[in-house]
């Protein structure tokens, strides 16, 4: 009776809530959504006291107001809780049909900002607004459902239903295996580059986690006899392998927070999507690659039935066995943060694109053009247009960050440092007048500070000038890909150097003189 299968999506929206006045006092937060400089607070998320504590009263009042607005708009938000970093939170809805879920998430992000205004908050969706504490993601929980209400990725109690589950389960793994570079490209943005692989979020290497028990099930299926199955083997397979899947999943408590694409009982969780992203990019790609894979699967099964005179379930087992063998490289159960995995992934031939300009090339590969055109999703020109737009967006975001960093460091940090340095100089002069030759001993620490401040001022100035020169050079490039690469590889590396000098000065300069709101105020003002 099934007439239609639709993809379902349940997203998890992470965000920071920062006092509006404090956020507006920071030019970088206002213009880019993240802090381009700022020394980490002595206390961060080490104690997990925010994560495991109750929701702060002011934030809870905001959440309740937001939930009422969502109810009026039909957005089915269900959960709210604190996240790991101070002033970081999450909300999630009941899952919906993917198109509707994507629209609701886009609408929600707009509503969140408007409601925040009423509560004197600023919502930060940037994937990494603060250095030294966790960033934000948007886990996409994806599944397939029939129009009769059956979740195709949820095992049941009958062997035939579980064969259906295995079919969609293994085909999804095969799709991710064959299109891992395109899936990585679907989550590539300037802001998500800060989060991926930062030991708090999934790595930039796409892999699939299914847990030890399901790995064992696939190993047993891999040993299925080639060709027609004997009645005894088929019975054993259905009763002792396929038939036991519900019990296996019931007791399966495997979790791997380092995996970008994990099976979590009755759905796949795509954890690498950024908190500031529109889910449509990742979901369009995931839906497309699974649809293509299922089409290919049917062709292969039908071919075995016709040419080898196999029964339907024999043909399905034979095709699934080959898919398991072909998809082994994408399966990984270990620590995705480890250097050992990077080396192992390279041996397996998996991509490891750590920046957007690298990753996004997959969007205009022959494989991508064929996929989207064959399924009637986008034609060649539409695919290229989206690729060009995303490259331009990346370049402009890095360009804006570079300009603002140069402005803050030279117009805020350096003048403040010089004023404090002048205070130290006056202090040294006074000590010299009073103590004469002894002043060198008495004013030793002040003199060291004066020299140290001068060194950081010189470091900021020289790096900002060098960064500006690289920006000018990049701006003369006419090829969008080369311009994005220039901003990524030539301009962006200066950001961390400039920041380090500024952050050192923050620790040296008198707190009363420092003009920029500090991390302890941004993260711990409730």
C-alpha positions in Angstrom: 0.0 0.0 0.0 3.0 2.3 0.1 2.8 5.0 -2.6 5.5 7.4 -1.4 8.7 7.5 0.7 9.9 10.8 2.1 13.0 11.9 3.9 12.6 13.1 7.5 14.7 15.5 9.4 15.1 16.5 13.1 17.7 19.2 13.5 19.4 20.3 16.8 20.1 24.0 16.9 23.0 25.1 19.1 23.6 28.8 19.9 25.1 31.3 22.3 23.0 33.9 24.2 25.1 37.0 25.0 24.0 40.2 26.7 23.1 42.6 23.9 25.0 45.6 25.3 28.2 43.6 25.9 27.9 42.0 22.4 27.4 45.4 20.8 30.5 46.7 22.6 32.6 44.4 20.4 33.0 45.4 16.8 34.1 41.9 15.8 31.0 40.3 17.3 28.7 42.9 15.7 30.2 42.6 12.2 31.3 38.9 12.0 29.4 37.0 14.7 32.7 35.9 16.3 35.5 37.3 18.4 38.6 37.8 16.3 40.7 38.5 19.4 40.3 38.1 23.1 42.3 36.1 25.7 40.5 33.1 27.1 38.9 33.4 30.5 40.6 31.7 33.5 37.4 29.8 33.9 35.8 28.3 30.8 33.9 25.1 30.5 36.3 22.9 32.6 33.9 22.3 35.5 30.9 21.5 33.3 28.8 23.5 35.8 26.9 25.2 33.0 26.3 22.0 31.1 24.9 20.1 34.1 23.4 23.1 35.8 19.9 24.5 35.6 19.0 26.9 32.8 19.7 30.5 34.0 16.5 32.4 34.8 17.0 35.1 32.2 17.8 32.6 29.4 14.8 30.5 30.5 12.5 33.5 30.2 13.8 34.1 26.7 13.3 30.4 25.8 9.7 30.4 27.0 8.9 33.5 25.0 10.6 31.9 21.9 8.6 28.7 22.3 5.3 30.6 22.3 6.3 32.3 19.1 7.3 29.0 17.6 3.9 27.5 18.5 2.1 30.3 16.8 4.2 29.7 13.6 3.8 25.9 13.7 7.4 25.1 14.5 7.3 22.0 16.7 10.1 22.8 19.1 10.3 20.2 21.9 13.5 20.3 23.9 15.7 23.0 25.5 18.9 22.6 27.5 22.3 24.0 28.4 25.2 23.1 26.2 28.9 22.6 27.2 30.3 26.1 26.9 29.2 29.0 29.2 26.1 30.8 27.8 25.6 28.1 25.2 22.3 26.4 24.7 20.4 24.1 22.4 16.8 23.5 21.2 15.4 20.8 19.0 12.0 20.0 17.4 10.0 16.9 16.7 11.2 15.5 13.4 9.3 16.5 10.2 9.4 15.9 6.5 12.7 17.3 5.4 11.5 20.3 3.2 9.3 21.5 6.1 12.0 20.9 8.7 14.5 23.0 6.7 12.0 25.8 6.3 11.2 25.8 10.0 14.8 25.9 10.9 15.4 29.0 8.7 12.3 30.7 10.1 13.3 29.8 13.7 16.8 31.4 13.3 15.1 34.6 12.3 12.6 34.5 15.1 15.3 33.8 17.7 17.0 37.0 16.8 13.8 39.0 17.0 12.8 37.5 20.4 16.3 38.1 21.7 15.9 41.8 21.1 13.0 41.9 23.5 15.1 40.3 26.2 18.3 42.4 25.5 20.2 39.4 24.2 22.2 38.8 21.1 22.0 35.3 19.6 25.3 34.0 18.1 24.9 31.2 15.5 28.5 31.3 14.4 30.2 27.9 14.7 33.1 29.2 16.7 32.3 32.6 18.3 34.8 32.2 21.2 38.3 30.7 21.3 39.0 28.1 24.0 35.4 26.8 24.5 33.2 24.6 22.4 31.7 25.9 19.2 28.1 25.2 17.9 26.8 22.7 15.5 23.4 21.7 14.0 23.1 17.9 14.1 20.8 16.7 11.3 18.9 13.5 12.3 17.9 12.0 9.0 15.7 9.0 8.1 13.3 7.7 5.5 9.5 7.1 6.1 6.7 5.7 4.1 3.3 7.5 3.6 1.9 4.7 5.8 4.0 5.9 8.8 6.8 3.2 8.7 10.4 4.3 9.4 12.5 2.4 7.0 15.6 2.7 9.2 13.8 1.2 12.2 14.1 -2.6 12.7 11.1 -4.6 13.6 10.4 -8.1 15.0 10.0 -9.9 11.7 12.9 -11.1 9.5 11.4 -9.7 6.3 11.0 -6.2 7.9 14.6 -6.4 9.1 15.7 -7.3 5.6 14.0 -4.1 4.5 15.8 -2.2 7.3 19.2 -3.7 6.2 18.5 -2.8 2.6 18.1 0.9 3.4 20.8 0.8 6.1 23.5 -0.7 3.8 22.5 1.4 0.8 23.0 4.6 2.9 26.5 3.4 3.9 27.3 2.7 0.2 26.0 6.1 -0.8 28.2 7.9 1.8 31.2 5.7 0.8 30.8 6.6 -2.9 30.1 10.3 -2.4 32.1 11.3 0.7 33.8 14.2 -1.0 30.5 15.7 -2.1 29.0 15.2 1.4 32.0 17.0 2.8 31.5 19.8 0.3 27.9 20.2 1.4 28.9 21.4 4.9 31.9 23.6 3.8 31.6 27.2 5.0 34.1 29.8 6.3 32.7 29.6 9.8 32.4 25.7 9.9 36.1 25.4 9.0 36.8 26.7 12.6 34.8 23.8 14.1 35.5 20.7 12.1 38.3 18.7 13.5 38.7 21.0 16.5 38.5 18.1 19.1 34.9 19.1 20.0 33.2 18.4 16.7 33.4 15.7 14.0 36.7 15.8 11.9 36.8 17.0 8.3 37.2 13.3 7.3 33.8 11.8 6.5 33.3 8.4 8.0 30.4 6.2 9.2 29.9 4.9 12.7 27.5 2.0 13.2 28.7 0.4 16.5 30.3 -2.9 17.3 27.1 -4.9 17.2 25.9 -3.8 13.7 29.5 -4.2 12.5 29.2 -7.8 13.5 25.9 -8.2 11.7 27.5 -6.8 8.5 30.5 -9.2 8.9 28.1 -12.1 9.0 26.2 -10.9 6.0 29.5 -10.5 4.1 30.0 -14.3 4.4 26.8 -15.1 2.5 27.3 -17.6 -0.3 27.7 -16.1 -3.8 24.7 -17.0 -6.0 21.6 -18.9 -4.8 21.4 -19.6 -1.1 20.6 -23.0 0.3 17.3 -23.3 2.3 19.4 -24.0 5.4 21.7 -21.0 5.0 18.7 -18.7 4.2 16.8 -19.9 7.3 19.9 -19.4 9.5 20.5 -16.0 8.0 17.0 -14.8 8.6 16.6 -16.2 12.1 20.1 -15.8 13.6 21.4 -12.7 11.9 18.6 -10.6 10.4 16.0 -11.7 13.0 18.2 -10.7 16.0 18.7 -7.1 14.9 16.0 -5.6 17.1 17.6 -7.2 20.2 21.0 -6.1 19.1 20.0 -2.5 18.8 18.0 -2.7 22.1 21.2 -3.5 24.0 23.5 -1.4 21.8 24.8 1.5 23.8 27.6 2.4 21.5 28.2 6.1 21.1 30.9 7.9 19.2 30.8 11.7 19.5 33.8 12.0 17.1 32.0 10.5 14.1 30.5 12.9 11.5 27.9 10.4 10.3 26.6 8.0 12.9 23.7 5.5 13.1 21.7 6.1 16.3 19.2 3.3 16.5 16.5 4.3 14.0 18.1 7.2 12.1 21.4 8.6 10.8 22.9 11.6 12.6 24.9 13.9 10.3 26.8 15.8 13.0 29.2 17.9 10.9 26.6 20.5 9.8 27.4 23.9 11.1 25.0 25.8 13.4 24.9 28.8 11.1 24.2 26.7 8.0 21.0 26.2 6.1 20.2 22.5 6.4 19.1 22.4 2.8 22.6 22.1 1.4 23.5 19.0 3.4 20.0 17.5 3.0 19.8 18.0 -0.7 23.2 16.2 -1.1 22.3 13.4 1.3 18.9 12.8 -0.3 20.4 12.9 -3.8 23.2 10.4 -3.1 20.8 7.9 -1.3 18.2 8.2 -4.1 20.9 7.5 -6.7 22.2 4.6 -4.8 18.7 3.1 -4.3 18.1 3.3 -8.1 21.4 1.5 -8.8 20.5 -1.1 -6.2 17.2 -1.9 -7.8 18.8 -2.2 -11.2 21.4 -4.7 -9.8 18.8 -6.8 -8.0 16.5 -6.9 -11.0 19.5 -8.0 -13.2 20.3 -10.9 -10.9 16.6 -12.0 -10.8 16.4 -12.0 -14.6 19.9 -13.3 -15.6 20.6 -15.7 -12.8 17.0 -16.8 -12.1 17.4 -15.9 -8.4 14.6 -15.3 -6.0 14.2 -11.8 -4.8 15.6 -12.3 -1.3 18.6 -14.2 -2.7 19.3 -11.4 -5.1 19.0 -8.8 -2.3 21.5 -10.7 -0.1 24.0 -11.1 -2.9 23.9 -7.4 -3.8 24.1 -6.3 -0.1 27.1 -8.6 0.4 29.0 -6.8 -2.4 28.0 -3.4 -1.0 29.4 -4.3 2.4 32.7 -5.3 0.8 32.9 -2.2 -1.3 32.1 0.2 1.6 34.5 -1.0 4.2 36.8 2.0 3.9 34.1 4.4 5.1 33.3 2.5 8.3 35.3 3.6 11.4 34.6 2.9 15.1 37.5 4.6 16.7 38.6 8.1 17.8 38.0 10.6 14.9 40.2 13.2 16.7 43.3 11.1 16.7 46.3 11.6 14.4 46.3 7.8 13.9 42.9 8.1 12.2 44.2 10.8 9.8 47.0 8.4 8.7 44.6 5.5 8.5 42.1 7.5 6.5 44.8 8.5 4.0 45.7 4.9 3.6 42.0 4.1 2.9 41.9 6.8 0.2 39.4 9.0 2.1 39.5 12.8 1.6 40.6 15.1 4.4 39.7 18.6 3.2 40.3 21.0 6.1 39.3 24.2 4.3 36.3 25.3 2.3 38.2 26.1 -0.9 39.7 22.6 -0.9 36.4 20.8 -0.1 34.1 22.8 -2.4 35.8 21.7 -5.6 33.8 18.4 -5.3 30.7 20.4 -6.1 31.8 20.9 -9.7 33.3 17.4 -10.2 32.1 15.2 -13.0 30.5 12.9 -10.3 28.5 15.9 -8.9 27.3 17.1 -12.4 26.2 13.5 -13.3 24.4 13.0 -10.0 22.3 16.2 -10.0 21.6 16.1 -13.7 20.6 12.5 -13.8 18.1 12.9 -10.9 16.7 16.2 -12.4 17.7 18.2 -9.3 20.0 20.8 -11.0 21.5 21.2 -14.4 25.2 22.0 -15.1 24.7 25.7 -15.0 22.8 25.7 -11.7 25.4 23.5 -10.1 28.2 25.9 -11.2 26.2 29.0 -10.1 25.9 27.6 -6.6 29.6 26.8 -6.5 30.6 30.3 -7.6 28.2 31.9 -5.1 29.6 29.8 -2.2 33.2 30.7 -3.2 32.3 34.4 -3.3 30.6 34.2 0.1 33.7 32.5 1.6 36.1 35.1 0.1 34.0 38.0 1.3 33.7 36.7 4.8 37.4 36.3 5.2 37.9 39.7 3.6 35.5 41.3 6.1 37.2 39.5 9.0 40.6 40.7 7.9 39.5 44.3 7.6 37.8 44.3 11.0 40.8 42.6 12.7 43.1 45.2 11.2 40.8 48.0 12.4 40.4 46.7 16.0 44.1 45.9 16.5 45.4 49.3 15.2 42.5 51.6 16.3 41.7 49.9 19.7 44.5 47.7 20.9 47.6 49.7 19.9 46.4 53.1 21.2 45.3 51.5 24.5 48.7 49.8 24.8 50.6 53.0 24.0 48.6 54.9 26.7 49.4 52.3 29.3 53.1 52.2 28.1 53.2 56.0 28.6 52.0 55.6 32.2 54.8 53.1 32.8 57.3 55.5 31.2 56.2 58.3 33.5 56.5 55.9 36.5 60.0 55.0 35.5 60.9 58.7 35.1 59.6 59.4 38.6 61.5 56.6 40.1 64.7 57.8 38.5 64.2 61.3 39.9 63.6 59.9 43.4 66.2 57.1 43.5 68.8 58.1 41.0 71.1 55.3 40.0 69.1 52.8 42.0 66.1 53.3 39.7 67.3 50.6 37.3 66.9 47.9 40.0 63.6 49.4 41.4 62.0 49.9 37.9 63.3 46.7 36.4 59.9 45.1 35.9 58.4 48.3 34.5 61.2 48.5 31.9 60.7 44.9 30.9 56.9 45.6 30.5 57.7 48.7 28.3 59.9 46.7 26.0 57.4 43.8 25.9 54.6 46.1 24.9 56.7 47.7 22.2 57.5 44.2 20.8 53.8 43.3 20.6 52.9 46.7 19.0 55.6 46.2 16.3 54.3 42.6 15.8 50.7 43.8 15.3 51.7 46.6 12.9 54.0 44.5 10.7 51.5 41.6 10.5 48.5 43.9 9.7 50.5 45.6 6.9 51.6 42.2 5.5 48.0 40.9 5.7 46.8 44.0 3.9 49.3 43.5 1.1 48.1 39.9 0.7 44.5 41.1 0.5 45.4 43.6 -2.2 47.1 40.8 -4.2 44.2 38.4 -3.8 41.7 41.1 -4.9 43.4 41.4 -8.3 42.7 37.7 -9.1 39.8 37.1 -11.4 39.3 33.4 -10.9 36.9 32.8 -8.0 38.6 29.5 -6.9 42.1 31.1 -6.9 40.8 34.1 -5.0 39.2 32.0 -2.3 42.4 29.9 -2.0 44.5 33.1 -1.7 42.3 34.4 1.1 42.5 31.0 2.8 46.2 30.3 2.4 47.7 33.8 2.2 45.5 36.2 4.2 43.8 34.1 6.9 47.1 32.7 8.4 47.9 36.3 9.6 44.7 36.3 11.8 46.2 34.0 14.5 49.5 35.9 14.6 47.8 39.2 15.0 45.5 37.8 17.6 48.3 36.3 19.6 50.0 39.7 20.0 46.7 41.4 20.9 45.8 38.7 23.4 49.3 39.1 25.1 48.7 42.8 25.4 45.3 42.2 27.0 47.2 40.4 29.8 49.8 43.2 30.2 47.6 46.3 30.0 45.7 47.7 33.0 42.2 46.2 33.0 40.7 49.6 33.6 42.3 50.9 30.4 41.4 48.0 28.1 38.6 49.2 25.8 37.3 45.8 24.6 34.9 43.7 26.6 36.6 40.6 27.8 35.7 36.9 27.6 34.8 36.6 31.3 32.2 39.3 30.9 30.8 38.0 27.6 30.6 34.4 28.8 29.6 34.8 32.4 27.2 37.6 32.4 23.9 35.8 32.7 
